[in-house]
Amino acid sequence: MGPTIFKEQNYRFFFFSREEKRMHVHVISPDGEAKFWLEPVIEIANSTGLNKTQINLLLNLIKKRENEIRKSWKEHFGS
């Protein structure tokens, strides 16, 4: 797994180091995992084991901490 950006509740937000170039973030929890696109808009790419309520919570957390995630992306990937 790649570097952790932050943890909130039972969720870990992170990047994979050698994946696609489109800006996105991964989230994992005991219940499942998901991938969210950050561009062109913040939206779910895919998920496994998470329900709609959890996905909506994660979308809201990502929107709330979008600047932090984008900054971490640029520091990690250099662009």
PyMOL commands that set and color helices and strands:
alter all, ss='L'
color gray80, all
select helices_A, chain A and resi 52-64+66-77
alter helices_A, ss='H'
color red, helices_A
select strands_A, chain A and resi 4-8+11-14+24-28+33-37+43-48
alter strands_A, ss='S'
color yellow, strands_A
deselect
rebuild
show_as cartoon
